[in-house]
Amino acid sequence: MLINKKDIENNLVRDKEEVIKIFSQLDESIFLRKPDEKRWSAAECIEHLNNGCKMYIPEIKKALENSKVTNQEFIRISWPQKKMIDLLEPPYKFKMPTGGDFIPSKNLSKEKVINDYLSYQDDYIDLLKKYYDKDFTSVKFSSPAAKMLKFNCAFAILFNAAHQRRHIWQAEQTIKGFSQ
C-alpha cells in the first residue's frame, strides 16, 4: 500500500489541532480525573503518548539520517502492517496491556502534558519535512521497547499516528463520561 508523505504530515497537523480543540479549554481537574481506579484519566492517555514519542522519535530520526535519498513522495507498507495499524484506529474493539516506560507517571499537570504532546507532534512533523527525500521504507531500527522487534520508519510513523488517534479518542471519551 502506498501512502503520500504529505498526507501523513497533514494528518499529524490535524491530530495536533484536534488535541488543542479538545483539551485547551478543559478544566485541569477534569483532565486529571480518572473514571475509576482501573482506567486512565485523559492526562494519563496523553502522557502515555508522550512516553512513546520520547522513545521512538530519536530512533526514527537516527534511522532516517542513515537512510538513502529517494525523493519519493510515497511510502510503502505491507498488507499485514496496514492491518496492524487499522486495529489501532478508534473506536477500537479491544484493549492492549501497557507496560514499562509506556506507563504514565502519577504526578501530572495539564500544562506540561499538553505542551509536551504538542512539542512531540512538532518533532514528528519536522522529521517528515526534514527527511522528506529519504527512504522511509527500507531503513529499519530496533524498537526501544523490545530490541528484538525491528520496524521500518514508514510503519513506525503510521503506527504511532494511529496509536495517538486511539488514545486521543480514549481521552475524549473519558472526559465526555464526566458530563453525562
Secondary structure, DSSP 8 states (H G I E B T S, - for coil): -EEEHHHHHHHHHHHHHHHHHHHTTS-HHHHH--SSTTS--HHHHHHHHHHHHHHHHHHHHHHHHTS-B---SEEE--HHHHHHHHHHSSS-SS-----GGGS--S---HHHHHHHHHHHHHHHHHHHHHTTTB-TTT-EEE-SS-TT-EEEHHHHHHHHHHHHHHHHHHHHHHHHHHT-
